[in-house]
Amino acid sequence: MHGSRSVVIGVDSSTQSTKAAVVDAETGELLAVGRAPHAVTGTGGARESDPEEWWTALGTAVRAAVRSAGVPAASVTGIAVAGQQHGLVTLGADGRPLRPALLWNDTRSAPQAAALAAGLGGETSWLERTGSVPVASMTAAKWQWLREHEPAHAEAVAGVRLPHDYLTERLTGLAVTDPGDASGTCWYGTGGVPNRAGVARGAAAGAGGPQGVAAGAGAPQSVAGVPAGAYDSAGPVGPYDSAAPVGAYDPDILDLLGLDPALLPTVAPTGATRVGTLTPAAAEALGLPRTVVVAAGTGDNMAAAVGLGLGGAGLLDHPVVSLGTSGTVFAATRARPADPGLAGFAAADGTRLPLGCTLNCTLAVDRFATLLGLEREDTAPGGEVVVLPYLDGERTPDLPHAAGLVTGLRHDTDRRAILGAAYEGAAFTVLRALDGLLAACGLDPADPSVRDRPLRLIGGGARGRAWTDTVRRLSGRPLVVPAAEELVALGAAALAAGAVTGDDPVALAVAWGTGAGALLPPLARDAATWDRIETVLTAAAPTLLR
């Protein structure tokens, strides 16, 4: 029993499961983690989940974590949710989901994304306004798909949420988001275009419904005592960083999408903004006191950045590679990115978080291992074999209809080499975005001081020898592998602690040491393998992968 120490809970609601981390609010010690799965359904390009299942999983995970930590429920002072990005949650007038959520890796909206990208002045205009060009992953494309394919559902929508927004609303009864997760919608402005809408205001109709949706569609709300509409077109200046990015929904994009801003949640200044306390129903579901403070929360990539100590009060312009269901490369920076190959996200603390994302990473490679009848670590270098493991289409490069491609097979090809080539293809796809990321941070990728900057390797793949060796070999860079395994949940816990104390969450994570880890020296860069994969991708993209 840990006695009466003050603890906070960070929730990582990911694609396939929910994890809740109980963390000592003073030291950052991880006391326990509770877990609960949830299902993903769909065939072909469809990927959907029931938001109600996320809520049930959150309660299960929190109760298990508190029980395992051996702390009294009364010692929990704060909670924050970090959720999978981009998912489209549509609420009805009763506050309940109208249909399963369309997830980030649902690629059915590729035609809608292409049409949007061509509109509004083309790629340049999108980059100026939102920092990102629409692709199938982005929420705007999913909303457009819903309007075209399920118009009755679109007409009935009384609230539009992201996954983390939905869960925060279940906790507090308030429709609220943060700049980080909102910046992944492609309807949230992070550029200098004047915004006549100001901050989004209002919530779904149906006050007092089962979801606790706040009353008054279109009515101004306030967050932490700041009236809605109090942010000007330069964006909400957070309590931690005077260089906070622009933070308002873009009215021209909302008009293009036929999306009423009254359906959207209020944007809090940062992910650590205190937005309320638990509702009676939420307190009962989680087994926690009603006094528990709830932070605005953020998207999972933004929370991982906080957990790593990336941001205004920590590391800036230091690249991170995350190997999970998706593969991402990102960094916190004060520079404003304008690269169509990257998502120009906002961070949770007021800085920016440019990010390149691939759809096919650990899950795709594990599928190759299963098909080959091998254990995931039973690999050899690919040699002549090249695998482009685009089993779910691909986001970066933008090939939403692609299927996996294997080439270079011979009679004497070892199946372990095929698996090794799958690792190489997935790692190449992630690392290919690295130079663009560094340039987006205002750095010269060829500068030795930049080239030798360690990559921070996180995610489930960072625990595997095959993944680590492949990234080291293809990048030629030193790696830092943080000792902490639950960086998204730990980052969310830092947001929760910030909401309780008013402290900078990145500074808290730095003090906690959650991003510390072993330094692995670089290996000689395998340029031959890199060039072989690049050649196959260049040749196949115009025809075989479309």
Summary of the structure (lengths in Angstrom):
residues: 546
radius of gyration: 22.0
end to end distance: 57.3
largest distance: 69.7
contacts: 2226
relative contact order: 0.13
helix: 34%
strand: 20%
